[in-house]
Amino acid sequence: MLYGLLGYLIRDWRLLQTAATLPGLLVMPVIWMIDESPRWLIVNGRPREALQVLTKVARWHGVDLPPEAEMKAVLEEQNAEVPAGARQSSVEKVPSSFVAEILVLFRTPQLRTITLCILFDFLIVGIVYYGMSLSGTNISDDPFMYIVLCGLMDVPVYLCIGRIMERFGRRVTLSLCYFIAAVVLLALSVTPDAHSTVIILLAIMGRMAAAAAFQIVLFYSNELFPTEVRSRGVGASFVMSCSGGIVTPFITDQVSAMYPWAPFVVFGVGSSLAGLGTLLLPETRGQTLPDTVAELEARAKNRRAGGGGVFAANTRLPECAQSSLSQNI
């Protein structure tokens, strides 16, 4: 909403870009105040630091942890179950090849399915979300007010989507958001220009569905990728989202100049494909999340054998199998 106001008051795009991005510098000092994830610390062989973080969290929330000796025993047990290959710190991985790091996400069947579906979801949601924002001049005579309305409609989405996910699950909710966006955007492509009010309403509905999908896929991807490859998986996903943002202006500006209806068809078809692809993903609501790729693959194998959902049981491979799979990864 603020960006629409800034755009109205500051017409020079360089000054607008500066005014919109400089406040982001205020976030940087906060980064140094955030603790590492205890799960990540355990997976990377740093149980002592994980215990310090858990102790701090317990103190802030007024919760008593078990005795320190018992906590250390539990953390050491978890640490012993993590394959040696997973204990390389992020600093040690910096010199590694970027391509090799990304290829890890495609080495095993279940992880490959998750990676391909999530990357496509991020690509499409980036295209649709930013595409509906950049289409303001094609949708409304007052693009500044259109941007403000889009931001205003995001507020109920952000307030409600968490409870909706908890009630109906991640996979179904995300897929439904994509399908709603697809129906609305395809309808928008065939709506006559004379019905300006209907066009704006459909555009805002499509933007709301895209905003909801964006929030869900951000949350969902963190639960799907095992702890030892989560940073790589989520990082690659954001790259795809940004790639969608790069492609979007060419769709909204150049394609719409030849065929005004074409961008909405592209957005709608892409959303429908993303909705179908999302149905291939496992549900994570209320389930124990895997720390290693070995656990993820063991649970997928257990599901195929009729033993329940992919994330349903706290299934672990035998230690020798975990080490072998980790070395292959």
N, C-alpha and C positions, 0 to 999 in steps of 0.2 A: 504494500500500500504506500509506503514511504517512497519507493522508487518511482511510482507514478507521479507523486507530488514533485520529486526532484526533477523528473523529466519535463514537467510542465514549467518549472521555474528556471531550469538551466538548459538552454537549447544547444549550447556547444557541447558536442559529444565528449571531447577530451576533458573538459571541466566536469561534466556529468560522471564520467568514469572515475575521475579522481575523487569527487565527493562521495561516490558510492562505495569505493573500495578502501579508502584510508581508515575508516573506523575498524576495519578488519585487523589492523595492527594491534588493537587493544586486546585481542584474543591471545596474542603470542605469550605475554607473561604468565597467563593462566596455565599454559601447557606444562610449565615446570612445577606446578602445584599438584598435578594429577599423578596418582600412584599407578604402577603397572598392574595389569590384571593378575590376580593370584593364580588362575588357571594357567596363564601363559608362563608365569615364573616357575610353576611346578613342571610343566612340559619341558622347559629349558633347563632343568636341573638346578633350580635355585629355590629350594624349599624354605630356607631360612628367611629369605626376603618375603616369600609368600606369607609366612607366619606373621611377620611384622605388619604387613598390610592388613591381614585378617584381624589382628589384635587391635589395630587402629579403628577399623570399621566397627568392631564389636564395642569398643569404648564409646564411639560417637552415637551408637544406637542403644546404648545401655544394656547390651546383651553380654552374658557371661559365657566365655568359651570353656570347653573342657580343660583340664589341667594341661600345662605346657608340655609335659612329657608325653601325654596322650596325643596331643596335636602334632608334635614332632614325629611320633611314630606313624600317624596316619599320613602325613605329608611325605615321609620317607618311603612309605609303602607305595604311594602314588608315583613318586619319583622313580622307584625301582621298576615300575611297570612300563615306563616310557622308553621306547627304543633309543639306543645311543645316537642314532642319526638325527633324532629330533632335538638334541640338546645343544645345537650350535646356535649361539646367540646371534641376534640381528646384526650386531657390529661385525661379527666374523663373516657374515654372508655378503657384506657389501661388495667385496671384490669378485664375487661369483658372477657368472654370466647371467644377464637378465633373461635371455631366451631359455637357458637351462632351468631357471627358477620358475618360469611360467609353465614349462613343459611338465613339471611335477604335477600340475593340476589335471593332466590328461593321462597319467600313467596307469591308473586303475579304473575298472569299469564304472563303479558307482560314482567315484569322484569326477570322472569324465562327464557323466550325464549331468551331474549337478553343475559343473563348470560351464558346459555348453548352454544349458538352459538359463542359468543366472546371467551369463554374459549377454545372451540375446535379450533377456528381460531388461537389463540395464541399458542396452543400446536403444531399444524401442521406447522405453519410458523417458530417456533423455531426449529423443527426437520429438515425441509427442508433447511432453511437458513444456520444453522450450519452444517448440513449434507453435503451440497455442498462444504463448506469450508474444512471439514475434509476428503472429498473424493479426495483431491488433488493428493495423491500418486496413487490412482486408475485411475485417469483421465489423468494425464500428467506425463511425465518423469522428469519434472522440477517443483516440487510442489511449490517452492518459487516464480517462475515467475507466476504460476497459481494464487497464492494468490494476487500478485501484480495486475494482470489483473482483478481479481474479484473486488478488491478495486477501480481500475480505472473505471470500468464499473458502480460502484455504484454512481459515481459523477453525470453523466447525469440523473440517476434515481432520486436522491435527489433534483436536480435542477428543474426537470420537473413535478414531481408527484403532487405537490401542485396545479399547474395550471390545470392539467388534472382532479383532483378531483373537482375543482371549475367549470370546464366545463361540466363534465359528471356525477358528483355526487359521493358519497362515496361507496354506496352499489354496483353499477354496476362496478365501477372501481376495487374495491377489488375482487369481484367475477371473473372478467375477468383476473386479475393477477393470481389468483389461477388456473384458467383453462389453461392459457398459460403455467404456470409452469408444470401442469399435462401433457399436450400434449408433451412438450419438454422433460420432464424426462422419460416418457414412450417410446418416440422415442429413447432416449439415451440408454435405457435398451436393445434395439434390434439392435443397431448399431455395426457392426463388429469392432474388435480391430484394424484392418488394417487401418481403416479410422480415424487416430488420429486427423487430423485437424477438421473433422466434430464433433468428440467427444468433443473436447475442445470448439468449437463454441456452441454446444448444452448445454454443462455444464454452460458456461458463461451466455447464455440466460436464463437458468433455475434459475441461481443465481440472475440475474437481476430481474426476475419476483418475486422471493422470497423477495428480498430487497424492491421492490416496495410494495408488500403486507405487509411487516413488517411496513413500514412507514405509510401506510394507516390505518392499524388496530390499531396502536398506537394512531393516531389522531381520528379515528372513535369511538373508545371505550370511549374516554373522552366526546364525544358528546352524546353517547347513554345512559350512566348511569346518572341518575338524580344527582344533586349536593349533596344531603344529603347522597348518598351512593357511590359517585364517587370514593373516595379514596379506599373503600373496593373492588369495582368492578375492578378498574385498578390494585390494588395490587394483587388480586386473579389471574388476567390475567397474570401478570408478573411471578407469581409462576408457572403457566402452561407453559409459554414460557421457563422458566429455567428447568422445568421438561423435556420438549422436548430436551433441550440441554444436559441433563443428559443421556437420552435414546439414543441420536444420536450416540455416539461412539460405542455402542454395535451393532448398525445397520451397520455402515460403516466398522467396523473392523471384528467382529465375523461373521455376516451374509454374508458379501461379501467374506470372506475366503471360504465359502462353495458354494455360488452362487453369482458370481460377478455382475450379473444383478439384483439381488433381492433388494438391497437398492434403486435403482432408481424406481423400481416398487412400493415399499412402499411409497417413496416420491410422486410419481405420483398419486397413488390411494388416498393417504391422501389429496393431493392438490385438487383433483376433488371433494372429499366429503366436504372439507372446502368451495369450491366455491358454491356448492349447498346449504350448510347451511347458507351461507352469504345472499342468496336471501330471507331468512325468516326475515331478519332484516329490520327495517324501514329506510327510507332515511332521512338524517338530513341536507342536503345542503340548506342553506337559510331559515332554520326554527328556530323558537323560541324554545330554549331547556328547558326541564322541570327542575325545582329546586327540586321537591319532587316526591316520588313514587306515591303519590296520583294524581298528575298532569299526570304522565306517564300513569297510568291506566285509568284515565278519557279520555285521548286522544285516547287510544286504544279502549275503549268502544265507543267513538264517531265515530271512523273509522268503527267499525263493524256495527254501526247503519246507516252507509252511510253518515256520516257527514264530510268526508275528511280524509286526511292522519293522521297518528299517531301524527306527530309533526306539523301538518299544522296550527292548531289554538291554541291560548293561552287559552285553556280550563282549568278550575279549578273546582274541586268538591266543593259542598257546605261546609261551615266551619265545620258543625257537621260530615259530611261524611269524611272530611280530618282527623279530630281528631280521629274518629273511626278506619280508616285504619291505621293511624300512630301508634295507640296503639297496633293494631294487629301485625304490623311489629315489 
